[in-house]
């Protein structure tokens, strides 16, 4: 029987849905304040290069070495279950201003949107998932922003959900580096 199963497979499996965070530091416990909110149905991450073929008269379309990567389109999609302040702000995405009012045990949070996207609205977002060896796999989306809008789905005898579709963005001062990082954390022997 042919199989890709090796002794490493047991420690290299990614398990469960993971968590979306506003901040992450390797080796430190996850702070509940950094969790964007509970999700349902897992999610997906894509990093797709936009590649063009240099066209040369008389040559085949695909010639090794004639491809060029123009950019990367990097997305993270999930369905949010929790109506957290950060989750709603991330889902609204563009031009969001949050204000709070109230005293004592009552607090109202109001989200106001306008037509201006401020630099502070582009935020690094981290997805942290479990590996079967007890370590983490971490995906960092740089300068992430949701530009697909906010769409609330409600159902009888169910919970309201809304999609979060984050897109990572390049920065003007670094157009060469793709706006994401993937880190597979490994345990070290002492």
C-alpha positions in Angstrom: 0.0 0.0 0.0 1.3 3.4 -0.9 0.7 6.2 1.6 2.1 9.6 2.7 1.7 8.5 6.3 5.0 8.7 8.3 5.9 8.9 11.9 5.9 12.7 11.5 2.3 12.7 10.4 1.1 12.1 14.0 2.7 15.3 15.2 2.0 17.5 12.1 -1.8 17.4 12.0 -3.7 20.7 12.3 -6.7 20.1 14.5 -9.9 22.1 15.3 -11.1 25.5 14.1 -8.5 27.7 15.8 -9.1 31.2 17.0 -8.9 34.7 15.5 -6.9 37.2 17.5 -5.9 40.9 17.4 -2.6 40.1 19.0 -0.4 37.1 19.4 3.1 36.4 21.0 4.7 33.0 20.8 5.1 31.3 24.2 2.5 33.5 25.9 -1.0 32.5 26.9 -3.8 33.8 24.7 -5.4 36.8 26.4 -9.2 36.7 26.2 -9.2 40.4 25.4 -7.4 39.6 22.1 -10.0 37.1 20.9 -12.2 38.6 18.1 -15.1 36.3 18.9 -16.5 32.8 18.7 -17.0 31.3 15.2 -19.1 28.6 13.7 -18.2 26.2 10.9 -14.5 26.8 10.9 -13.1 29.0 8.2 -10.7 29.2 5.4 -7.4 30.9 4.5 -6.2 31.5 1.0 -3.0 33.0 -0.4 -3.1 33.1 -4.2 -0.4 34.6 -6.3 -1.3 36.6 -9.3 1.1 35.2 -11.9 1.5 36.4 -15.5 3.3 34.7 -18.3 5.8 36.8 -20.3 4.7 36.4 -23.8 7.3 35.8 -26.4 6.5 35.5 -30.1 6.9 31.9 -31.3 7.4 30.4 -27.8 4.9 28.2 -26.0 2.7 29.8 -23.3 4.4 28.1 -20.4 8.2 28.4 -20.4 10.1 27.9 -17.2 11.5 31.2 -15.9 9.1 33.4 -17.8 6.5 33.6 -15.1 6.3 36.7 -12.8 4.4 37.1 -9.6 2.6 40.4 -9.7 1.1 40.2 -6.2 -0.7 38.0 -3.7 -4.4 38.0 -2.8 -4.6 36.9 0.8 -7.9 36.2 2.5 -9.3 34.7 5.7 -13.0 33.8 5.9 -15.1 32.7 8.8 -18.6 33.0 10.2 -18.8 34.9 13.4 -21.2 33.7 16.1 -20.4 36.2 18.8 -21.4 39.9 18.7 -18.2 41.2 20.1 -17.1 44.8 19.7 -14.0 43.8 17.7 -15.9 41.3 15.6 -18.6 43.8 14.5 -15.9 46.5 13.9 -13.9 44.1 11.8 -17.0 43.0 9.8 -18.1 46.5 9.1 -14.5 47.1 7.9 -14.3 50.5 6.3 -14.8 53.9 8.0 -15.8 52.5 11.4 -15.9 54.7 14.5 -16.9 53.0 17.8 -18.3 54.9 20.7 -19.4 53.8 24.1 -22.0 55.3 26.5 -23.7 54.3 29.7 -22.8 53.9 33.3 -22.8 51.1 35.9 -23.9 47.8 34.5 -25.3 49.2 31.2 -23.0 50.0 28.3 -24.1 50.9 24.8 -21.7 50.5 21.9 -22.5 52.4 18.8 -20.7 51.9 15.5 -20.8 54.9 13.1 -19.5 54.5 9.6 -18.3 57.1 7.1 -16.6 57.2 3.7 -13.0 57.5 5.0 -10.8 54.5 5.7 -8.2 55.5 8.3 -4.8 53.9 8.6 -5.7 52.5 12.1 -8.5 50.4 10.5 -6.0 48.2 8.8 -5.0 45.8 11.5 -2.8 42.7 11.8 -5.1 39.7 12.5 -3.8 36.3 13.7 -5.3 32.9 13.3 -3.9 30.4 15.7 -4.7 26.8 15.4 -3.7 23.6 17.2 -1.2 21.1 16.0 -1.4 17.5 17.1 2.0 17.9 18.9 0.5 20.5 21.3 2.1 23.4 19.5 0.5 26.1 17.3 0.3 27.0 13.7 -0.1 30.8 13.3 -1.2 32.8 10.2 -0.7 36.5 10.4 -2.7 38.7 8.0 -1.0 42.0 7.7 -3.1 45.1 7.4 -6.3 43.1 7.2 -9.6 44.8 6.3 -13.0 43.5 5.5 -14.3 45.1 2.4 -17.2 42.8 1.7 -19.6 44.6 4.2 -21.7 43.4 7.1 -24.4 40.9 6.6 -26.4 39.5 9.5 -28.2 36.2 9.2 -30.8 35.3 11.8 -33.1 32.3 12.2 -35.9 31.0 14.3 -34.6 29.0 17.2 -31.0 29.7 16.1 -28.3 32.2 16.7 -27.4 35.2 14.6 -24.2 34.9 12.5 -22.3 37.2 10.2 -19.4 36.5 7.8 -16.0 38.0 8.3 -14.0 38.1 5.1 -10.6 39.7 5.7 -8.2 40.7 3.0 -4.6 41.4 3.8 -3.0 44.6 2.3 0.4 45.5 1.1 2.0 48.7 2.5 3.3 51.5 0.3 6.7 51.2 1.9 7.0 47.5 1.1 5.4 46.4 -2.1 7.7 43.4 -2.4 6.7 41.4 0.7 3.5 39.5 0.6 1.1 40.6 3.4 1.1 37.4 5.4 3.2 35.1 7.4 2.7 31.4 8.3 4.6 30.1 11.4 4.6 26.4 12.4 5.8 26.4 16.0 7.9 23.5 17.0 8.8 22.2 20.4 12.4 22.3 21.2 14.1 19.6 23.3 15.8 20.8 26.5 
